[in-house]
Amino acid sequence: MFFKQFYLESLGHASYLIGSEETGEALVLDVRRDVDTYFETAQHQGMQIKYAADTHQHNDYLTGICELPERGDVQLIGSARAELGYSVKGMGDGDRLEMGEIVFEAMQTPGHTPEHMSFLVTDRGRGDEPVLLLSGGALLVDDVGRPDLLGSDEDIRRHAGQLCQTLQEKILKLPDYVEVYPTHVAGSLCGGSIGSRLSTTIGYERRMNQMLANLASQDEFTQQCMDLSELPTVPPYWPRMRQANQQGPALLGVLADPPPLTVKQFEQLQKDGALVVDCRSPEAFASHIPGAINVALSSSFATWAGSVLPPDVPLTLVLERSSDLWEVCWQLLRIGYDLPKGWLAGGMKAWRTAAREIDLLPLWSVHTLQEQMQRTDDLFVLDVRQQGEWNRGHIQGATFITGAELPKRLDEVPRDLPVAVVCGSGYRASVAASLLQHHGRESVANVLGGMSAWKQANYETV
């Protein structure tokens, strides 16, 4: 059996290609939208992709499953409980797919989502015992898939109960030696404390996973799942992802390179309504094109782009390097945005030497913030971290609005006071500060170093 994991740090997403050495057939699981990598791997192994499946209809990214039949004779597989707008072979609990020496047994494992299924895999080339579980979002490394993404409080309680039953009656009845390969891994917001390893075993999770400590009591486990104090805020683009994944995302077709734009062309697109996304570092964004929003290219780019960029507005890019273009484009495409209309040729050097207007975003150290707080009572300190981070210590008098909630809560940030934005290190604060500037706040500063530097400086936290 050939087995390969594909890890996307930017989404905390793992997908898989499992191939039969006996028949040359392969299956791809939890498909990302840029599917070339699977075909390249299959070709390198002398295999042909014949099947593809998603464990559930994801909230955090757009699936590429519908791209595969356009590239070959590929049978799509889905949960028998899923309501899908594209044709699949539905698999129910206990249904099996045989691919040479490999047997995939479908397990209905609801909880993270109602239609969720996992696959128990047996490699008969080695024996008749299962060797691994493709767990999707059911059991994660040091965690479980959060059940709070869909519906009302009553729905969430029901999903948590289903997850408890899934773990008790199915997953944890598997032998300790079974390897576990989840879809949501380090970097994903589909759990609250996912470990850094990209796989685990049933035995290790049974012994060490703190989320399983209260599993004997469904009521206690449900209450634990419904405690959102340590869970990341759900990004606002996630509901769009699930809806599109249920219907089947539009096919990408042939993707043209977004063109390099002269300053005049770039300026005209902005006047016509395009939103400027500045992908440079927070330090570089200190001087920027007026109206630009800063989402620096990093492992967090997709999450924050999806949180602050409207879905129906054309985008143009300011890049640190022209070689960053397609990394940015794919991160946008994976969360449902169209390709940008183009990028500024020559970058900010071209803009400033063309004598165009430049806005500044002041960068403060934590020492400057401390001095400003002592000097005036009018400073509005905005903390945009996650709830758990806030709970573990924050600046006295700061206002807490997570970055994911900020676009809907902009009116809570005063227009007539200076604003200092704080996060963990300065990345999220730059996103938030640029969003505030974009919406007309004139006196905004980004506190570089954030709460990490604040605590390092031994300033008071509460």
N, C-alpha and C positions, 0 to 999 in steps of 0.2 A: 504494500500500500504506500502510495506517495502522499505526503501531507505537507502543506505549507500554509503558514499564517501570514497575512498581510496587515501591518499595523499602521494606522493613520494617527499620528500623535495629535494633529490639529482637531480631531473629532473624538479622540479616545475610542476609536473604532477598530475592531479586528474582523477581518473576513478570511475565508478559508477556501483552499482548493484541495480536494481529496481525489486522488486518481487511482484507478485499478491498474496494476502492473500486468495483470492477466489479460484484460480486454482493451486497455488503452483508453477507456472512458474516464471522464472526470466530472465532478460536481463542484459548483461554486456556491458558497453559503454566505448570506448577508452581504450582498453585492454592493460595492461602492459604485459611484456614477462613472468614474473613469475606468473603463473595463479593459483597456488595452493590456494592462499588466497581467491579467488572468490568461489572455490568449498568448502572450509572450512566454509565460511560464509553461503553459500546456504545450506549446510548440517546442520549447526547449526540452521537455520531458518526452516528446513524441506521443503526446496524448491529445484527445479531442474532447472539448467540453460538450457534454451531452445533457446535463441537468443543471438546474440552478434553483435555489430556494432562499426565501427569507424566513427567519424564525418568527418575525412579527412585523407589523407595519410601523416602522420606526418614527419616532418623534424628532430625532436629532439630526437627520440628514436625509437626502433624497436617494432612494435606491437606484441602482443601475440595472436591475433585473430585466427590465423591458428592452434594454439595449442588446442583450445576448442573442435572442432569436433573429435579430437583424443581421447578425454576423455568422450564423450557422444554424444547423438543425439542433436546437436546444429545447428540451422539455422543461417548462417552468412548473415548480411545485409550490404549493401553498397550504397553509392550515385549512382543514375542512371547516373550521369555524370562522374563517376570515371572509369578509365581504369585500370583494375585489372587482375592479372595473376592467380587468384584463383576464385572459384565459389561463388557467392553471389546472394541474392535476391536484385535487384536494387529497390530503392525507389526514386520517384520523388516528386516534390513539391506538398504537400497536401495529399500524400499517407498516409494511416493509418495502424498501427499495433495494434490490440486489444489483450490484455492479461488479461482476466478476467475483473476486474473493471478498469484496466489501459488502456488508449489510448495514443499511441505515434503517433504524427502527424509530418511527415517529412517536414522540411522547407529547400529549397535550399537557402543557405546563402553564396554565393561566395564572395571572397575578400582576406581573409587570404590565401586561396588556391582556384583554380577555381572550384574544385569539392565539396567544403565544404557544409555540411548540418548540421542543428541543429534539435533537437527534442523538440516539445512542448508537455508537458505531462499533461493529465487530469486524476484525480483520481475520478471516478464516485461513489466511495464509500462515497465521501464527497459532490459531486455536479457535475454540468456539465461545470463549468468554468475551464480553464487551471490553474494548480497550480505552475508549474515550467517549465523553459526552460533549456535544456541541450545545452549550447551555443557553446561548442567546443572551437574554436579559433576566434569566431566572436566578441562577446561582452565579455570583461574581467572585472575584478574588477579594477575600476579606469583607464581603458585602453581599447584598441581594439587590435585584432590580427594584427601584422605587415603584410603588403601586399608586402614587398620588397624581399621575399625569393626566388622567381622564376622568371627567364627570364630577359629580357633586361629592360632598362629604360622605353621603350614604354609599355612593358608588366606590369611593376610595376604600371605605371600610370593607365592602364586599370583596374588592380586589385584594386587599391585604389578607382577608380570610382565605381566598383562593390560593394566594401565594404560600400561606402557611400549609395548606393541604398539599400543594405541589411539592413542597420541600419535605414534609413529613412522610407522605404516602408514596412518593415516586423517587425523587432525586436522592434523598439520604438513605434509601433502601439499597442503593447500588453499592458494590464492594468498594472498600477504601482505596484500592489501587487504581480505580478508574480515573483517568486524567480528565480534567475539566478545561475546556477552551470556550470562554465567553465571547460575546460580541462587544459588550461594553467593558472597556479596560481602562487603564490609567489615563486620566484626562477627560473621561466622559462625565457628564452631569447627570447620568441616569442612575447614579448611586451617590451616597453621601461620603463614603470613605473607602473608595476602591483602592486596593493595594497596587503597588508598582509592578509586581510580576504580571506577566501576560498569560499565565496559565497556572493551574493548581491541581489538586486532587480532591476526591470526595473525602478521603480520610483527613487530610489537613484541614479542610474547611469544617468538617464535623467537630474537630478538636479546637480550632483556633478562631473561627469566625464569630465575632461578638454578636452579630445580628442573629445568630442561631441559638444564642444562650437562652432565650425565652420561648423557644419553639414548642416546648411541651404544652404551653398554655396558649391557645389561639387568641384569647382576649389580650394577654400581655404582649404577644407578638404583634397583634393588630395595633395596639396602642403605641408600641415602639415604632411601627411603620408610619403611623399618623403623626408622630412628633417631627414636625418639619424644621425644628430649630437648628439642626445641623445640616439640613439639605440645601444645596444650591438653589437659588431662585430659578424658576423655569424661564428660559429665554423666550421673548415674545414671538420668535419665528417658528417655534416648535409646532404649534397647532397647524400651521400651513404645511409642514413636512408630512405629518400623518395623513392629512386629507389628500395630498398629492400622491402619497405612496399607496393609499387605498385605491385611488382612481388609476394609478399608473402614470408616472412622470412623462412629460412630453419627451420624445426622442431627440437626442442632441444633433444627429446628422453630422454633416461635415462642418467643423468649427474653423472659422476664418480667424486669422490673427487680428486682434484689435490694433488699429493703425497708430503709428506715432503721429502726434499732432503738433503743428506749429503753435506758437503762443496765440496767434490770431484765431486759429481754428479752435483751440482749447477754450479761449475766452468766449467765443461765439456759442459754443455748446453750453457753457455755463449760463450765458444770458438766455439761452433757449430752454433752460430748466434742468440741465444735467447737474448732478450732485458730485462735487469733487471729493474723492476719497484719497487722503494723503497716507500712504503706506510706509512712511519713514518713521524713524524712532521718535519717542517723545522729545528727546533733546533736539533733534533736527526740526521738529514741528514748531519749535519756539518761534520761528519765522515761517509764515505760510501764506497761501493764497486766501484772501478773505472768503469766508463761508465754507471752507474745507472742513471735513471731519477727519480726525486722526484715528486710524485703526492700523497700527504698525504691523507689518508682516511678522508673524511669530506663530508659535503653536496655538495661540489663543485667537488668531485672526478670525476664523469662521464664527466662533461664538459671539464675538463682539461686533463683527460686521452684521451678523443676523440680528443682533440686539438693537442696533442704532440706525441701520440703513433701511429706509422704506422699500417695500418690495416692488413698487411700480414706478420708480423714478430712474431714468437712465444715469449711468455712472461714468465718470472719467477718473483716471488714476494719476497720482503723482508718486513716482517710484524712487527708491533709494538707488537702484541699479536696474537697467533695462532687462537684465537677465531674470529679474523677479517676476516678470509679466505673467508667465503661465502658471507659476505657483499661486499668485493672487487669483488668476482667472479660475483655476480648478477649485480653489477653496470657495469661491463665490458660486460656481456651478453646483458644487456638492450640496449647497443649502438653498438652491432654488433661484438664484439670481441669474439674469441674462448676462451675456458677455458685456464688458464695458465698451463704451463707444470709442475708446482710445486712451492713449496715455501721453503725457506731456514730454515730447522729445527734448532732451537736454535738461530735463528736471527743473528744479528751482533756480539753477544758475541761468537757464534760458529766460525764465520769468522775470527775475530781478534785473538782468541786464537789458531786458526790453522795457524797463522803466514802468512796470506794472505795480499796482498797489500791493502792499504787503501788510498783513496783520501779525501781531505779536501775541504769544501766550507766555506770560511771565512764568519762569521756573523758580520755585522757592525751595530752599533747603528746610529741613525741620527746624533748624535754628532760627531761620527767618520767620517761619510760622509762629514759633514760640514768642519771638519778639513782637510780632504784629498782634498776637493775642493779648499780650501784656499792655500794649500801647493803646488798644481800642476795644470797646465792647461791641462795635458794629460789625466785626468780621463774622461772616457766615461760613462755618467749617462744615463741609459736606463729605461724609464718609460713604463711599460707594462699594464697599466690600460685601461679602456674603454674610448672612446672619450668624453663622458659627464664628466667623472671624470677629465680628462686632461683639459677640458674647464673651469672647476671650480677652477683650480689652480694647477700649477706645478712648478718644480724647474727651475730656470733660466739656460738656456743652455742644459737642458736635451733633449734627443732624444726620440720621441714618436713612439713606435711600439706596438700595442696591442698584448697581449699574443697569441691570436688566429691567428694573422698574422705572428708571429715570425718564425714558421717553414719554411715559404716560403721566409722570408726576412732575413735569417741568414747572408747573405753576406753583409748586411748593418751594421753589428756589427763588428768593426775592430778587427783583430787578434793581432795587435801589441800594443794595449793600454789596460791598466787595465779597467775593466768594473764593475760598481756598478749598480745593478738592483733594481728598486723601484716599488712597487705596493701600494695597500691601507694599508696592514698590514704586509706583508711578505710571505703570502701563494703563491700567483701567482708569486712573484719574485723568490721564491725557485724553482718552476716549470721551469721558464724561465732560471734561472742561471744554473740549472742542465742540461737543454737542450743545453746551450752554452758550458758547460764543455764536455758534451757527444760529441759535434761536434768540439772539439779541442781547445776551448778557455781556456788558462791556468790561466789567472789572472782575476777571476770573484768573486764578493762578493754579498751576499744577504743582503739588508738593512732591518733588522727586525724593525717592527713598521711602516715602509713605510711612505706614505704621512700623515697618521693620526698622527704619532709621530712627523713628521716634522712640521706640523702646530701647534701641541700642544707645541712644543719647541719655537714657534714664529719665526722660520726661514723664510726667505723671499720666497714668492711665486709670480708667475706672471700669 
